[in-house]
Amino acid sequence: MRSHKITKLIFIHITLQINHLRQFATPTNKLIHHTFPTMNIITDTNDETLSRIEAMRSQESTLVVYNYFNKSPLPSSSSHDMIMTDVEDEDIMDESSRKAMVTWITQVQKTLGLSSETVSIGISYLDRYLSSGRGNSYNVLHNKCQFQLAAITCFYTAVKIYEPVVLGLDMLVQICRDTYTEEDIMAMERDILQSLQWRVSVHTAMEYIRTVLDLVDVHAYVVDSLLSSCQTHMDAVITNLTFSCCKPSVVGVSILASSLAECKLLSIAQKQGIWSTLSSACHFDAMMSSQVIATQQFLSQGSASPSPCSSPKSSVMDVSSSPYKSSSIRSTAVTISPCSSVSTSPIRVTATARQA
């Protein structure tokens, strides 16, 4: 009898706990629209965040990138540090060459477990170097071996500065299958850093997005979902030089707007509320709305649309639907063309890289 009473009491206790939990439970199909608070600026931290955003935009004005494949830098009276040599068997570098190197670097980054931000920073170094018209940049644009070496060295420099782990020169040489020596990499790094005037502190579009999202009071898993979507889009656009010609803030705002429009965790009203809050705080409409729209048009329509760096006719952004259709990057192995006929595959991700 005593055992029966204890069992009955336990059953009553469990029933009460279940009823208590049911008071806070919400059907899945209603969770999205009824549990999130109104999105407002976080007043106790917004000043610091807005200051960081302003500093990012100020820094962007000092960084210049253009499509160096369409117009190679030529020496002028103002470019005394330009080095030009006669290039035998001149190679034609184009956007496909850059895309191949970005894809290869991304594979190395994933294999070594490094941050995708490091890839963005390294490619930023490469684009700025080739746009600078300084040092050996002209010859790099006309020599396949030098172009590959420059891309690899920019990534190596970014890892050295921004990653908590060390990618040694000896390991990098092994990853490149001895195509380049440590001295080759060091000489290229000196030329790149001098051409960039040692301006290696840069921010990425994803860093800008994370900073902007600090301004809204929204559930953590919504932020995580937005950041994941933004990173997917960023992985798709990084291979396109057109987006490097735009400021990171422009690319970031465009990707954020597209990811916000695609988000299934928020209602249309909530999306519009978030965008209105951010636009008001960061002055999107006044400062860069036209470029953001052009970027989105380019993303959705390809080369037939206006360049993201030019101003479109429209100036209204609709976040209720997404014009962004991210292109997919094939995950097949990338083999860079050899610099000589001796080696059949000079650069690839090897088992050595996986053990780094």
Phi, psi and omega in degrees: 000318180297319179297322179295319179295319180297318178298320180295320179295319178298318179298317179296320180297315179296319179299318180295321179295318179297316178297324178294317180293326181297335179295334183255353181282146179228135177306145184303320183285354178248353184299322187296319193260001186229352185254343183275137176287167175298136183279115179230160175295138176279103193292334185277351180231359188292331181297315180294318180295316179296326177294321178295319179297317179296320178295321178298314181295324179294320180294325182300330183293344181264355183255125184240126175223135174223174181285091185288349175283330179278331182215094181292140180295134179245149182294144178218179181296337181266000182241067183289339183266009176288131179251121178237132176230159176289121183261114178281145180051056184304131178265152178260108177269136178218188184296332177294328177295316179296316181299320179298318180290321177298317180296318179295315180298321178296321177296318177297316180301315180290322180295321181274355180071033180269172182282142176294338177297327180296324177297313180300318180293317179298318179292328175298317176301314182298312182295320179292322179297312182287342176270348189285331185070018182248166174057226183263017188298325180296314180293326178299322181288351183237020179214121186298316180299316181292324179296313178298317180297320179297316180296316180296318182293321178298318177296316179300317179296318179297319178297317182297326184272320192251347181263147178282352179255165182252127171254100185290155178299321180297322177293319180296321178297320178293320178299323178277005178056044175061021175294325179236152177265168176300323179294323177299314182293318180295320179294319178294321180297318178299317181294319180294312182296320178293322179292325177278000183056035177062023177271085185252359177272105182226161173245159181252170177298322180292323177295321177297317180298314180299321180293318180296320181292343175294346183276349182247144179267095183220154184302146185301321184286341172289317177300316179299320179295317179296317180294322178296317178295318179298320180294322177299315178296319181297320178299329181283326186267346185294337180281351183260117182299333182306321184283336174289338178286344178265159177292145178304326179294323179293313178297318181297314180295320180297314179294320179297317179298319179292317179293323178295319179294328181276345186298128180263001180270356183231149174282167179299319180297320179291321177299314180295326178294317179296314182296320179297318179298312181293319181297321179291318183287322186257000178058045180301312185298319184282329190261325190208014185300321182296318179292324178298315180297318179297321178296316179295322178296320179294319180297319186275333187247347179081206187291347180286342181271167180297155177295141179300339181272357177256164184266122177280172181283326183280155179221023181242130178252130179249112181266008179280342176219155186253120174278354187278124173235098186290137177279147182269147177254123180295141184265018179288156182295141181255130176242117179279140180301137182292155179278342178214169182280355182286314182263138181269339180205083190289334187228118176199165177280123184247174177298331178300319180296324182291340180264002183293000000 
